[in-house]
Amino acid sequence: MAQQGWVEGLDITDFSLCGKCEVCLLAKAKHLPFDDVVIPASEPLDRGSLDLWGKARTRSLGGANYMLLACDDGTGIPFTYFSATKDAETILKLVQEFVAMAE
């Protein structure tokens, strides 16, 4: 809408970030990309991203302190999984659950 000039008083000078997932931009704001060329995934399950967040200051009602965000880069669909701990066995089970669901 801003590119077409439909909004008054909204001055955007850089449209290079338009169309990118806001959650991904915020989550990776402290990290630089590995290279300048990013080849987008064209098929579902070509590439996936995992982000483990936590420890939360407040435990959820379900008892979780951590959140695993698994995103299929081919479709852009994020999937969230919650865990009370971040030990390797628990997180591996969550990743295996995501892979089984995605396939």
URWO-V727141 format. One record per pair of residues at least 12 apart in sequence whose C-alpha atoms are under 10 Angstrom apart, sorted by sequence separation. I is the first residue (numbers start at 1). J is the second residue. D is the distance in Angstrom with one decimal. If there is no record, write none. Layout:
# URWO-V727141
I_J_D, I_J_D
This chain:
# URWO-V727141
3_15_8.2, 53_65_8.8, 54_66_4.6, 55_67_8.5, 68_80_5.8, 69_81_6.5, 82_94_8.5, 2_15_9.4, 53_66_5.6, 54_67_6.5, 67_80_6.7, 68_81_5.0, 69_82_8.8, 81_94_6.8, 52_66_7.1, 53_67_5.1, 54_68_8.9, 67_81_5.7, 68_82_6.2, 80_94_9.6, 81_95_8.9, 52_67_5.8, 53_68_6.2, 66_81_8.5, 67_82_4.6, 68_83_7.8, 51_67_8.1, 52_68_4.5, 53_69_7.8, 66_82_5.8, 67_83_6.2, 81_97_9.4, 51_68_5.7, 52_69_6.4, 64_81_9.5, 65_82_7.5, 66_83_5.2, 67_84_8.8, 81_98_8.7, 50_68_6.9, 51_69_5.1, 52_70_8.8, 64_82_5.7, 65_83_6.2, 66_84_6.1, 67_85_9.6, 68_86_9.4, 80_98_9.3, 50_69_5.7, 51_70_6.6, 63_82_8.8, 64_83_4.8, 65_84_5.0, 66_85_6.6, 67_86_9.1, 79_98_7.9, 49_69_7.9, 50_70_4.6, 51_71_8.7, 62_82_8.7, 63_83_7.7, 64_84_4.0, 65_85_6.7, 66_86_6.8, 49_70_5.7, 50_71_6.5, 62_83_9.0, 63_84_5.8, 64_85_7.5, 65_86_8.6, 48_70_7.1, 49_71_5.1, 50_72_9.1, 60_82_9.2, 62_84_8.6, 63_85_9.5, 64_86_10.0, 28_51_9.6, 48_71_5.6, 49_72_6.6, 60_83_9.7, 68_91_7.9, 27_51_8.4, 47_71_8.7, 48_72_4.6, 49_73_7.0, 60_84_8.9, 67_91_9.7, 70_94_9.4, 24_49_9.8, 47_72_6.4, 48_73_5.3, 59_84_8.2, 66_91_9.8, 70_95_7.9, 27_53_9.5, 45_71_9.3, 46_72_7.9, 47_73_5.6, 48_74_7.8, 68_94_7.9, 69_95_9.7, 72_98_9.8, 24_51_9.7, 45_72_5.8, 46_73_7.3, 47_74_6.7, 48_75_9.7, 49_76_9.9, 68_95_8.6, 71_98_9.4, 44_72_6.6, 45_73_7.1, 46_74_6.2, 47_75_9.8, 48_76_9.2, 50_78_9.6, 52_80_9.9, 56_84_10.0, 70_98_7.3, 43_72_9.5, 44_73_7.1, 45_74_6.0, 46_75_9.5, 49_78_9.1, 50_79_9.7, 51_80_9.7, 52_81_9.4, 53_82_9.6, 54_83_9.6, 55_84_9.1, 69_98_9.9, 70_99_9.5, 43_73_8.5, 44_74_4.2, 45_75_8.0, 48_78_9.8, 50_80_9.9, 52_82_9.6, 54_84_9.9, 55_85_8.6, 72_102_8.4, 41_72_9.0, 42_73_8.4, 43_74_5.0, 44_75_5.6, 52_83_9.9, 54_85_9.4, 55_86_8.7, 41_73_6.0, 42_74_5.5, 43_75_7.5, 44_76_8.7, 54_86_8.6, 40_73_7.6, 41_74_4.7, 42_75_8.3, 44_77_9.6, 53_86_9.4, 40_74_7.5, 41_75_8.3, 52_86_8.4, 41_76_9.5, 52_91_8.8, 50_95_8.5, 24_71_9.5, 48_99_9.7, 24_78_9.9, 45_99_9.0, 21_76_8.1, 23_78_9.6, 20_76_9.6, 45_102_7.4, 44_102_8.8, 45_103_8.0, 44_103_9.6
